C-alpha cells in the first residue's frame, strides 16, 4: 500500500507540475510579446527585421527557464514510463481459476465504487487489474477486482487513488470471509 500511495502521488504531482510549467511557459511568451508591443511605441526601429528580431529575443529570454523545466519533466515522465514497461507481468490475462475465485469472492457483483464511495450494484462481467497492467500491475488474485463493463471502461488504465484502495478494502471486509485476504493492488517487481 505505501508503494502504491507513493506512485499515485508522484504521478499526480508530475501532472500538476507539468500543467503549471506549461501555463508559465505560455504566459511568459504572451507577456513578453505584450511588453514588446508596449515598449515599441517609442522611437521607431529602422526595419521590420529589427522589430521581429527584438520580439524573438524577448520571447526566447522569457521562455528559457520554463522551457528547460518542461524538458526535465518530460524526461522524468519518460523514465517512469520505461520502468513501467520493464515491470509488466508477462501474463496479461487472469486464469480461469483466478477469475472463478475472484468472482466468487465478489459474489458476482461489481466491486468498484459509484458515487459517494458506495459499491456498484451491477453484475460483474470483467476481471480488472486494480493496479493497471500497463503501469506494472501484476496478474494475481490480490490485484483482481470484479467489475461491470461500465466501471471497467470508466477506470481505464488510471491508477486508483489510495482512498479508493482503502474504501475497496473496507467494503471487502463486509462480504469476504474473515479468514480471507482483503488486500487489493499488487505491483510486479522490477526484473
Backbone as JSON, one array per atom type, in Angstrom:
{
  "sequence": "XXXXXXXXXXXXXXXXXXXXXXXXXXXXXXXXXXXXXXXXXXXXXXXXXXXXXXXXXXXXXXXXXXXXXXXXXXXXXXXXXXXXXXXXXXXXXXXXXXXXXXXXXXXXXXXXXXXXXXXXXXXXXXXXXXXXXXXXXXXXXXXXXXXXXXXXXXXXXXXXXXXXXXXXXXXXXXXXXXXXXXXXXXXXXXX",
  "N": [[0.81, -1.2, 0.0], [1.92, 1.37, 0.83], [3.73, 1.75, -1.3], [2.05, 1.98, -3.53], [0.69, 4.31, -2.84], [2.78, 6.17, -2.92], [3.47, 6.05, -5.64], [1.07, 6.89, -6.86], [0.78, 9.55, -5.83], [3.17, 10.68, -6.74], [2.9, 10.59, -9.54], [0.6, 12.17, -9.86], [1.55, 14.59, -8.83], [3.6, 15.14, -10.71], [2.02, 15.5, -13.01], [0.48, 17.77, -12.29], [2.53, 19.64, -11.86], [3.66, 19.74, -14.44], [1.5, 20.86, -15.83], [1.39, 23.39, -14.58], [3.91, 24.42, -15.31], [3.63, 24.49, -18.08], [1.59, 26.41, -18.36], [2.99, 28.59, -17.29], [5.0, 28.82, -19.2], [3.58, 29.53, -21.58], [2.34, 31.85, -20.63], [4.56, 33.47, -20.06], [5.59, 33.84, -22.65], [3.49, 35.24, -23.9], [3.27, 37.52, -22.27], [5.78, 38.67, -22.71], [5.58, 39.34, -25.39], [3.5, 41.21, -25.27], [4.68, 43.21, -23.65], [6.75, 43.94, -25.34], [5.33, 45.02, -27.47], [4.18, 47.21, -26.2], [6.46, 48.68, -25.48], [7.48, 49.34, -27.93], [6.31, 51.62, -28.76], [7.81, 53.87, -28.64], [10.68, 55.44, -30.11], [10.87, 54.64, -33.54], [12.0, 51.55, -34.88], [14.54, 50.84, -37.35], [13.96, 48.89, -39.31], [11.74, 46.2, -40.36], [12.78, 43.7, -39.83], [14.41, 44.15, -37.62], [12.48, 44.7, -35.71], [11.1, 42.22, -35.52], [13.26, 40.59, -34.78], [13.92, 41.67, -32.3], [11.53, 41.08, -30.92], [11.59, 38.26, -31.01], [13.94, 37.76, -29.56], [13.17, 38.71, -27.01], [11.02, 36.99, -26.41], [12.33, 34.5, -26.44], [14.12, 34.84, -24.32], [12.29, 35.02, -22.25], [11.05, 32.51, -22.16], [13.0, 30.62, -21.64], [13.75, 29.5, -19.04], [11.22, 28.28, -18.07], [10.9, 26.53, -20.22], [13.15, 24.86, -20.06], [12.62, 23.59, -17.62], [10.28, 22.24, -18.34], [11.31, 20.42, -20.19], [12.89, 18.82, -18.49], [10.86, 17.69, -16.9], [9.49, 16.19, -18.85], [11.44, 14.32, -19.51], [11.64, 12.99, -17.04], [9.06, 11.84, -16.9], [9.25, 10.11, -19.1], [11.21, 8.33, -18.21], [9.87, 7.14, -16.04], [7.75, 5.9, -17.41], [9.21, 4.06, -18.98], [10.2, 2.38, -16.99], [7.8, 1.29, -16.13], [7.1, -0.25, -18.36], [9.14, -2.16, -18.35], [8.42, -3.46, -16.05], [6.12, -4.85, -16.52], [3.88, -7.59, -16.19], [4.44, -10.77, -17.59], [2.24, -12.33, -18.13], [-0.86, -11.47, -19.23], [-3.63, -11.91, -19.08], [-6.07, -12.98, -16.68], [-6.18, -16.22, -15.17], [-8.54, -18.94, -15.61], [-9.15, -20.07, -13.16], [-8.38, -18.0, -11.38], [-10.21, -16.02, -12.18], [-12.63, -17.32, -11.54], [-12.37, -17.65, -8.74], [-12.04, -14.94, -7.95], [-14.48, -13.79, -8.84], [-16.28, -15.27, -7.33], [-15.51, -14.45, -4.78], [-16.39, -11.82, -4.89], [-19.06, -12.23, -5.09], [-20.34, -12.18, -7.51], [-20.99, -9.57, -8.07], [-20.24, -6.24, -9.05], [-17.25, -4.77, -7.83], [-16.32, -2.22, -7.84], [-16.49, 1.35, -7.11], [-19.29, 3.54, -6.96], [-20.93, 6.72, -7.02], [-20.26, 8.69, -4.08], [-18.67, 6.8, -2.77], [-19.94, 4.35, -2.6], [-20.62, 0.85, -3.22], [-20.83, -0.45, -6.5], [-23.81, -1.72, -7.94], [-24.23, -3.37, -10.09], [-24.08, -6.4, -12.11], [-21.09, -8.31, -12.12], [-18.92, -8.47, -14.85], [-16.39, -8.49, -15.85], [-12.94, -9.19, -15.16], [-10.81, -7.12, -13.62], [-7.64, -5.47, -13.55], [-6.73, -4.07, -10.61], [-4.58, -2.35, -9.92], [-3.32, -1.02, -12.74], [-2.37, -3.15, -15.46], [-0.8, -2.14, -17.52], [0.69, -0.28, -16.2], [2.38, -1.71, -14.67], [1.06, -3.42, -12.95], [0.37, -6.53, -11.33], [-0.71, -9.76, -12.54], [-2.49, -11.18, -10.61], [-4.37, -12.75, -7.96], [-4.65, -11.0, -5.83], [-4.58, -8.55, -7.1], [-6.84, -8.63, -8.58], [-10.03, -7.46, -9.46], [-13.46, -7.64, -9.46], [-15.55, -6.39, -11.97], [-18.14, -4.42, -13.47], [-19.03, -3.77, -16.91], [-19.29, -1.0, -17.4], [-18.01, 0.28, -15.2], [-15.46, -0.78, -15.54], [-14.68, 0.29, -18.02], [-14.78, 3.0, -17.37], [-12.79, 3.28, -15.44], [-10.47, 2.54, -16.84], [-7.02, 2.75, -17.65], [-6.13, 4.07, -15.46], [-4.44, 4.84, -12.42], [-5.75, 3.91, -9.4], [-6.73, 5.99, -6.63], [-5.17, 6.24, -3.35], [-7.21, 6.49, -1.47], [-9.41, 5.3, -2.77], [-8.48, 2.7, -2.81], [-8.36, 2.08, -0.05], [-11.11, 2.3, 0.58], [-12.18, 0.23, -0.99], [-10.98, -2.0, 0.19], [-12.13, -1.78, 2.73], [-14.84, -2.14, 2.08], [-14.7, -4.76, 1.14], [-14.33, -6.2, 3.47], [-16.88, -6.51, 4.39], [-18.13, -8.45, 2.85], [-16.41, -10.55, 2.38], [-15.13, -13.63, 3.64], [-13.93, -13.91, 7.06], [-11.38, -15.11, 7.32], [-10.2, -14.78, 4.88], [-8.11, -12.9, 2.58], [-8.23, -9.36, 2.26], [-6.79, -7.45, 1.05], [-5.87, -5.28, -1.62], [-4.51, -4.64, -4.86], [-1.46, -4.97, -6.4], [1.9, -4.91, -7.39], [4.16, -5.67, -10.03], [7.49, -6.81, -9.44], [10.57, -5.16, -10.32], [12.56, -6.56, -12.95]],
  "CA": [[0.0, 0.0, 0.0], [2.72, 2.59, 0.78], [4.31, 1.94, -2.62], [1.0, 2.48, -4.42], [0.46, 5.72, -2.47], [3.9, 6.97, -3.44], [3.35, 6.09, -7.09], [-0.08, 7.72, -7.19], [1.05, 10.96, -5.56], [4.26, 11.14, -7.61], [2.36, 10.84, -10.87], [-0.29, 13.32, -9.78], [2.4, 15.77, -8.68], [4.23, 15.42, -12.01], [1.0, 16.03, -13.92], [0.16, 19.14, -11.88], [3.71, 20.45, -12.11], [3.78, 19.96, -15.88], [0.45, 21.82, -16.2], [1.8, 24.71, -14.12], [5.04, 24.89, -16.12], [3.09, 24.82, -19.42], [0.93, 27.72, -18.24], [4.06, 29.56, -17.09], [5.68, 28.97, -20.49], [2.73, 30.34, -22.48], [2.16, 33.18, -20.03], [5.79, 34.24, -20.27], [5.68, 34.22, -24.06], [2.48, 36.26, -24.2], [3.63, 38.76, -21.58], [6.93, 39.3, -23.37], [5.07, 39.97, -26.62], [2.73, 42.41, -24.9], [5.6, 44.26, -23.2], [7.48, 44.4, -26.52], [4.43, 45.89, -28.23], [4.02, 48.46, -25.46], [7.7, 49.45, -25.49], [7.8, 49.76, -29.3], [5.61, 52.87, -29.07], [8.8, 54.95, -28.65], [11.31, 55.68, -31.41], [10.63, 53.54, -34.47], [13.2, 50.86, -35.37], [14.82, 51.15, -38.75], [13.4, 47.94, -40.27], [10.85, 45.18, -39.82], [13.58, 42.59, -39.3], [14.83, 44.51, -36.27], [11.31, 44.55, -34.84], [10.88, 40.78, -35.28], [14.4, 40.05, -34.06], [13.74, 42.11, -30.91], [10.44, 40.3, -30.33], [12.05, 36.88, -30.84], [14.89, 37.74, -28.45], [12.43, 38.86, -25.77], [10.26, 35.75, -26.16], [13.29, 33.46, -26.12], [14.62, 35.09, -22.97], [11.22, 34.79, -21.29], [10.64, 31.1, -22.08], [14.14, 29.73, -21.45], [13.66, 28.76, -17.78], [10.11, 27.32, -18.05], [11.14, 25.51, -21.24], [14.11, 23.89, -19.52], [11.92, 22.79, -16.6], [9.37, 21.35, -19.07], [12.12, 19.32, -20.76], [13.25, 17.93, -17.38], [9.65, 16.94, -16.53], [9.22, 15.22, -19.92], [12.42, 13.24, -19.35], [11.23, 12.22, -15.85], [7.9, 11.03, -17.29], [9.71, 9.04, -19.99], [11.9, 7.33, -17.38], [8.84, 6.41, -15.29], [7.05, 5.04, -18.37], [10.12, 2.97, -19.36], [10.23, 1.43, -15.86], [6.52, 0.57, -16.15], [7.15, -1.24, -19.43], [10.0, -3.25, -17.88], [7.77, -4.08, -14.91], [4.88, -5.54, -16.93], [3.74, -9.03, -15.99], [4.38, -11.43, -18.89], [0.89, -12.88, -18.3], [-1.79, -10.34, -19.24], [-4.99, -12.33, -18.74], [-6.25, -13.81, -15.5], [-6.53, -17.6, -15.48], [-9.93, -19.27, -15.29], [-9.25, -20.26, -11.7], [-8.35, -16.67, -10.76], [-11.5, -15.38, -12.46], [-13.66, -18.01, -10.76], [-12.18, -17.31, -7.34], [-12.31, -13.51, -7.77], [-15.91, -13.53, -9.0], [-16.94, -15.85, -6.15], [-15.2, -13.57, -3.66], [-17.23, -10.63, -5.03], [-20.47, -12.61, -5.12], [-20.88, -11.89, -8.83], [-21.38, -8.16, -8.14], [-19.13, -5.32, -9.29], [-16.61, -4.29, -6.61], [-15.89, -0.82, -7.99], [-17.37, 2.27, -6.39], [-20.05, 4.56, -7.69], [-20.91, 7.98, -6.29], [-20.18, 8.73, -2.62], [-17.92, 5.67, -2.25], [-20.74, 3.13, -2.46], [-20.31, -0.23, -4.14], [-21.68, -0.56, -7.68], [-24.74, -2.84, -7.75], [-24.4, -4.15, -11.33], [-23.44, -7.72, -12.16], [-19.69, -8.27, -12.56], [-18.72, -9.11, -16.14], [-14.97, -8.48, -16.19], [-11.91, -9.21, -14.14], [-9.98, -5.96, -13.89], [-6.44, -5.26, -12.74], [-6.94, -2.86, -9.81], [-3.43, -1.56, -10.32], [-3.33, -1.37, -14.17], [-1.32, -3.99, -16.01], [0.08, -1.3, -18.33], [1.53, 0.5, -15.29], [3.19, -2.63, -13.88], [0.25, -4.22, -12.04], [0.54, -7.96, -11.57], [-1.89, -10.55, -12.86], [-2.63, -12.06, -9.46], [-5.68, -12.66, -7.32], [-4.68, -9.8, -5.0], [-4.81, -7.4, -7.97], [-8.08, -8.9, -9.32], [-11.23, -6.8, -8.99], [-14.63, -7.92, -10.3], [-16.08, -5.1, -12.4], [-19.1, -4.39, -14.57], [-18.39, -3.18, -18.09], [-19.27, 0.45, -17.29], [-16.94, 0.67, -14.26], [-14.18, -1.16, -16.13], [-14.34, 1.29, -19.04], [-14.58, 4.3, -16.72], [-11.48, 3.27, -14.76], [-9.41, 2.52, -17.85], [-5.67, 2.42, -17.18], [-5.74, 5.02, -14.42], [-4.05, 4.29, -11.13], [-6.71, 4.36, -8.38], [-6.15, 6.75, -5.52], [-5.07, 5.48, -2.1], [-8.53, 6.49, -0.84], [-10.21, 4.27, -3.42], [-7.96, 1.42, -2.36], [-8.82, 1.86, 1.32], [-12.55, 2.07, 0.59], [-12.44, -1.11, -1.52], [-10.6, -2.97, 1.23], [-13.14, -1.68, 3.79], [-16.06, -2.79, 1.57], [-14.46, -6.21, 1.05], [-14.48, -6.8, 4.8], [-18.29, -6.79, 4.65], [-18.64, -9.61, 2.11], [-15.38, -11.59, 2.27], [-14.99, -14.34, 4.92], [-12.94, -13.33, 7.96], [-10.03, -15.67, 7.15], [-9.69, -14.46, 3.54], [-7.4, -11.62, 2.46], [-9.0, -8.27, 1.66], [-5.85, -6.5, 0.44], [-6.06, -5.09, -3.06], [-3.42, -3.93, -5.54], [-0.13, -5.57, -6.31], [2.74, -4.46, -8.5], [5.24, -6.58, -10.42], [8.81, -6.28, -9.11], [11.46, -4.93, -11.47], [13.39, -7.74, -13.21]],
  "C": [[0.86, 1.27, 0.0], [3.34, 2.83, -0.6], [3.27, 2.49, -3.59], [0.67, 3.93, -4.12], [1.53, 6.6, -3.08], [3.79, 7.13, -4.95], [2.22, 7.02, -7.51], [0.24, 9.2, -7.01], [2.2, 11.51, -6.4], [3.72, 11.47, -8.99], [1.42, 12.03, -10.88], [0.51, 14.61, -9.65], [3.09, 16.14, -9.98], [3.24, 16.04, -12.98], [0.66, 17.48, -13.58], [1.33, 20.09, -12.14], [3.89, 20.75, -13.59], [2.73, 20.95, -16.37], [0.86, 23.23, -15.79], [2.94, 25.27, -14.96], [4.57, 25.25, -17.54], [2.39, 26.18, -19.39], [1.95, 28.84, -18.07], [4.76, 29.86, -18.41], [4.86, 29.86, -21.44], [2.5, 31.74, -21.93], [3.38, 34.05, -20.23], [5.92, 34.72, -21.71], [4.71, 35.34, -24.39], [2.84, 37.58, -23.53], [4.84, 39.45, -22.22], [6.51, 39.95, -24.68], [4.3, 41.24, -26.32], [3.66, 43.53, -24.45], [6.42, 44.8, -24.36], [6.62, 45.35, -27.35], [4.26, 47.23, -27.53], [5.29, 49.32, -25.52], [8.07, 49.93, -26.89], [7.07, 51.05, -29.68], [6.57, 54.06, -29.13], [9.38, 55.17, -30.04], [11.2, 54.43, -32.29], [11.94, 52.89, -34.88], [13.35, 51.08, -36.87], [14.22, 50.16, -39.73], [12.52, 46.92, -39.55], [11.64, 44.0, -39.24], [14.08, 42.89, -37.9], [13.68, 44.37, -35.28], [11.11, 43.09, -34.5], [12.04, 40.14, -34.52], [14.31, 40.43, -32.58], [12.64, 41.33, -30.2], [10.89, 38.87, -30.06], [13.04, 36.78, -29.69], [14.18, 37.84, -27.1], [11.66, 37.59, -25.41], [11.21, 34.62, -25.76], [13.84, 33.62, -24.7], [13.56, 34.77, -21.92], [10.89, 33.31, -21.12], [11.8, 30.14, -21.84], [14.01, 28.88, -20.18], [12.45, 27.81, -17.76], [10.27, 26.22, -19.11], [12.1, 24.45, -20.76], [13.46, 23.0, -18.46], [10.96, 21.81, -17.27], [10.13, 20.17, -19.67], [12.51, 18.33, -19.66], [12.04, 17.09, -16.96], [9.3, 15.88, -17.58], [10.19, 14.04, -19.81], [12.06, 12.37, -18.14], [10.04, 11.33, -16.17], [8.3, 9.88, -18.2], [10.43, 7.95, -19.21], [10.89, 6.49, -16.6], [8.1, 5.45, -16.22], [7.92, 3.86, -18.78], [10.21, 1.94, -18.24], [8.93, 0.64, -15.8], [6.53, -0.53, -17.2], [8.02, -2.42, -19.0], [9.34, -4.06, -16.77], [6.58, -4.94, -15.31], [4.96, -7.05, -16.72], [3.67, -9.7, -17.36], [3.0, -12.04, -19.18], [-0.1, -11.72, -18.18], [-3.17, -10.73, -18.72], [-5.0, -13.16, -17.47], [-6.62, -15.22, -15.93], [-8.0, -17.84, -15.13], [-10.12, -19.43, -13.79], [-9.24, -18.93, -10.97], [-9.67, -15.95, -10.97], [-12.6, -16.0, -11.6], [-13.57, -17.62, -9.28], [-12.51, -15.83, -7.07], [-13.78, -13.17, -7.89], [-16.7, -14.1, -7.81], [-16.71, -14.97, -4.92], [-16.11, -12.34, -3.68], [-18.71, -10.97, -5.03], [-21.13, -12.3, -6.45], [-21.33, -10.45, -9.03], [-20.12, -7.31, -8.29], [-18.58, -4.8, -7.96], [-16.2, -2.83, -6.68], [-16.88, 0.1, -7.28], [-18.07, 3.22, -7.33], [-20.0, 5.83, -6.85], [-20.91, 7.8, -4.78], [-19.55, 7.48, -2.02], [-18.72, 4.4, -2.05], [-20.33, 2.11, -3.5], [-21.32, -0.24, -5.28], [-22.56, -1.8, -7.52], [-24.94, -3.68, -9.01], [-23.69, -5.5, -11.23], [-22.02, -7.57, -12.72], [-19.56, -9.07, -13.85], [-17.24, -9.28, -16.48], [-14.12, -8.67, -14.94], [-10.93, -8.1, -14.48], [-8.74, -5.99, -13.01], [-6.67, -3.97, -11.95], [-5.8, -1.88, -10.07], [-3.18, -1.93, -11.78], [-2.11, -2.17, -14.62], [-0.32, -3.13, -16.79], [1.02, -0.45, -17.47], [2.34, -0.41, -14.37], [2.4, -3.45, -12.89], [0.37, -5.7, -12.37], [-0.79, -8.63, -11.88], [-2.01, -11.61, -11.77], [-4.0, -11.85, -8.84], [-5.77, -11.43, -6.42], [-4.97, -8.55, -5.84], [-6.1, -7.55, -8.77], [-9.24, -8.16, -8.66], [-12.35, -7.14, -9.97], [-15.27, -6.59, -10.67], [-17.14, -5.29, -13.48], [-18.44, -3.67, -15.75], [-18.29, -1.66, -17.98], [-18.13, 0.91, -16.36], [-15.57, 0.35, -14.83], [-13.74, -0.15, -17.18], [-14.04, 2.64, -18.4], [-13.21, 4.37, -16.04], [-10.34, 3.31, -15.76], [-8.09, 2.08, -17.27], [-5.18, 3.41, -16.14], [-5.38, 4.28, -13.13], [-5.06, 4.81, -10.1], [-6.01, 5.08, -7.24], [-6.03, 5.86, -4.28], [-6.41, 5.43, -1.35], [-9.44, 5.44, -1.44], [-9.77, 2.88, -2.97], [-8.44, 1.11, -0.95], [-10.32, 1.57, 1.37], [-12.9, 0.69, 0.05], [-12.09, -2.17, -0.49], [-11.63, -2.96, 2.37], [-14.44, -2.35, 3.35], [-15.89, -4.3, 1.51], [-14.63, -6.89, 2.4], [-15.94, -7.15, 5.1], [-18.79, -8.04, 3.93], [-17.62, -10.72, 1.91], [-15.29, -12.29, 3.63], [-13.83, -13.78, 5.75], [-11.53, -13.85, 7.74], [-9.42, -15.35, 5.79], [-9.02, -13.08, 3.53], [-8.28, -10.58, 1.77], [-8.1, -7.25, 0.97], [-6.07, -6.45, -1.06], [-4.89, -4.31, -3.62], [-2.08, -4.58, -5.31], [0.63, -5.17, -7.56], [3.84, -5.49, -8.76], [6.58, -5.98, -9.98], [9.62, -6.05, -10.4], [12.32, -6.16, -11.69], [14.84, -7.5, -12.84]]
}
